[in-house]
């Protein structure tokens, strides 16, 4: 039997076809990879652009006036007489008594004093409901914060507000003065807080949520 021989043009044609198929496959794979890379790049840029457009900024220095503050700003002010509480121990209670005309009185607020005059500020937003003179305690300012909450500031030497003025937390309302309950300093402030007609310890008042005092 005679062996058949492939014609001379067959093998080159096969080689060309194989090379063509490989070239097309490589081109297709390269195009697919390029598209995937471009897609991922677009995602990264888009995410970065979103972060630049909507940054999260926290301003920690923002100050609000809608908060309870102590009725003074000077760091030299100290407590001369604390608030009298029936729940305190005997030693604390004795330190909270005020002696006047041979009688010991329970301190219904906190008596602050300093060696120099200091500004007195409103402890919270409210309306000046009364300004009057007290024989024992000097000039008095009353501020009503809501129908159930009132603060009273005694022994002012100067008054910076008038009756019916609306004041904000930390606003200066006057300056410290003297009273006959404190013999050692001429710069005093007796501060009282009334809630539902009863006094509460100012030190507790400073840490309270105003919403709980409506």
C-alpha positions, 0 to 999 in steps of 0.5 A: 500500500502506498502512503499518502503524503500531505500536500505542501500547503496543508501544514503551513495553513494549519500553522497559520490557523493555530497561530491566529487562534492563539493571537485572538485568545491572547488579545481577548484575555488581555482586553478582559484584564484591562477592562477589569483593571480600569473598573477597579481604578474607577471604584477607587477614584469614585470612593476617594471623590465621595470622601472629599465631597462629604467629609466628616468634621467634628468641631470639638470647640463648639460652645453651647449656651444651653447648659447649667453653669456655676454663677461665677467664672473666677477661679479664685472663688471658694466655698465659705458655707456649704448647703445644709442637708439633713442627710449630711453627717454632723460635722458637715452640717455644722459647717453649713450653719450660719450664725446671725444674732446669736442664732444658728441658721441652716444655709439654704444655698452656697455662700461663695467668697473671694479676696477680690470682686468677681463677676456673677453670671446667670446659671441658666437661660431665663428671665429676671423676675425680681430685683430687690434689697435685703436687709441682711444680704444686700441686693438680690436678683431672682431669675425664673428659668421655667414655672418650676425652677428659679435661681436667686443671687444675693449680696451683689454690689453691682447689677447689670440687668433689669427686671424682665430682661431675658438672660442666657446661661453664663451672662454677667448679671452683676458683681459680688458684694458683702453681707453680714453673714460673712465677716472675712471677705467683702466679695461674696455671693449667696446662691440658692436654687428653688425647684417646685418651691423647695431648695436644692443643693447647687452643687447637685444642680450644676450636674443635673439635666435641665430636662429633668427640672421642667 
